[in-house]
Amino acid sequence: FAALWLLILGFLVGTALGVSFPPHQVIAMMGEEGAVEQLTALGFFLVAPCVWWMRRAGDPPQTLAALSIVFLGFSARELDWHKVWTGTSVLRVSWYLGPAPVLHKLIALLVLATFALAVAWLLVRHARAWWRSLRAQEAVAISVAVFLAAIVLAKGLDRSYSILTEDAGLALADAEHRVTVDQDAAAL
């Protein structure tokens, strides 16, 4: 359970640092295009080739390729590459129903399909073994679970601010500071 404690410690340290700095510094450091986002994206990008260098004997190349694709996808998403070409997110169905050129839609679908197939491969090939290892409390399985939980938590916190302000119409000026800190602390 060391990975879980490390996640909790990172969250607490990130939150403590966030509340000890003025909001404008925290937002600059942890907001969009800030140092934390850039370092997170770089970390995901560097992990992609590392899965090949750190492979064990018998690791199937399909699994290594799928892991590399997933980590490259995480990096691209962290850098907001899903909106860079179009100005809006290619992850939204409305973009595909809109006026974007057909070639752009096809390229976006190809990239998303590649990512989805990589995730599907990992699930089909390794989910049962991972679940058994998790139930047996093996360290690697627990680390994977904590990593996945951190991503879900970070993305949930990331979206919570915009959902509360845009969809629910709540004014959360002071909460922006805390949500940004919590989201990026979880990402770390």
N, C-alpha and C positions, 0 to 999 in steps of 0.2 A: 504493500500500500504506500510505498515511498513516493510513487508518481502522483498519487492523490494528494498527499501532503505537500508535495512540491507545487502542484497546481494551486492549492489553497494558499500556500505561502506567497506565490507569485501574485495571486489576486489581492491578498492583503497588502503586500508591499506596493503594488501598483496603485491601489486605492489610497494608501497612506501618502505616497508621493504626489498623487493627483490632488489631494485636498490640501497639501502643504505648499503648493505653488499657486500663483495667481491664475485665474481661469484662462486668460489669453495665452499664457505660456503652455498650459496643459493642452489646450486646443491645438496650438501650433505643433506641439510635440506628438500628440496622440491622435490628432484629427486626420482628415483626408490629406494624403500626400505628406504626412508628418513622418518623423523619424521612426516611430514604432511601426507604422504601416509599411514603410520602405524596408525596414529590417525584417519584418515578418515575411514580406514578399521575397526578399533575398534568401531568407532561410528556407522557404519552400522550394525556391528555384535550385538552391544548392543541394537539397536532399534528393532531388530527382536523379542526378548521376551517382550520388552516394549509394543508392540502393543497389547499383551494379557493382561498385567497388567493395561493398561490404557483404556481398551475397555469400550464402553458405553453399557448400557442395549439395547438389540436388535441388536447389531452388530453380523452378521452371522459368525459362526466359519470358514466358507470357505473363507471369506474375510480376516479374521485375519491370517489364514494359508497362503493365497496367499501373503499378505503383508510381513509376516515373510520370506517366500521363496524368495521374490524379494530382501529384504534387505540382506539376507544371500548371495544371488547371487551377489549383489553389493559389498559386503565385499570380497567375493572370487575373483571377477574380479579385485578389487583394489589391492589385494595381488598377482595378476598374477597367480592364481591357474589354469587358463585355459591353461597354458603352463608348469606347474611344473612337471607333470608326463611324458611329451613327449618331452620337449625342444622346441616345437613349439605350436602354438595356435590351440586348438581344435575348435576354432570359425571359422576357415578357412575351406572352402569346400575342398581345396587341401589336407588337412590332412586326410580326410576321403577317398580320392581317392589314398592315398599313401600306404606305406608298413606297417603301424601300425597294431598290432594284432587286430583281429576282436573283441575280448572281450573288449579291450580298447575302440574301436570305439563304441561298444554297450553301455558301461558304460557312455561314454561322451555324447552320444545321449540321454540316459535316464536322465542325469542331465540337459542337455539343454532343453529337452522336458518338464521336470518338471518346469523349470523356465519360459518357453514360455507359458505353460498352466496357470501358476499363473498370468502372465501378461495379458493373454487373459481373464481370469476370471475377473480380475479387470476392464478391458476395457468393457467387455460385461455387467457386473453387475453395474458399477458405472459411466461410461463415460458420459452418458446423464445427470445424476443428477449433476455431477461435472461441466459440461459445463453450465447448467442452473445457478448453484451457482456462477460460474465464471462471467457470464454475469450480475448477480445481485450484483457483487462485494463483495461477502462474504469472510471473512478473511481466512477461512480454504481453500477454493478453490483457492484463490490467493496464499496462501503459497505453496500449491501443485504445482501450475503453476510455481512459482519461483524456487522451488526445481527441477522440471523437466527441466526448462530452464538452471539452473546452471549445471546440469549433462550433458546436450547436449553441452553447451558452454565448459565445462571442457574437455570433450572427444574430441570435435572438435579441441580445442587448442592443446590437447595432440597429436592428429594425424597430425595436420598441420605441425609440424616440420619435422616429418619423411616423410610426403608426399612431402614437398618442397625439402628436401635433397636427399631422395632416389629416388623418382619417377621423380621429375623435375630436379634433378642434381644441385640444387643451393647450394652454400657454405654459410652456415648461422652460423658460429661459434659464433658470438656475439649475434645473435638472439636466440640461445639456452637458454641463461640466461633469456631473457624476456619471451619467450614462456613458459618455466618451471614455472616462477613466475606467469604469467597470468593464466595458466592452474590450478595450485594448489590454487591460490587465489580464482578462481571460484569454485573449489571443496569445499573450506571451506565454 
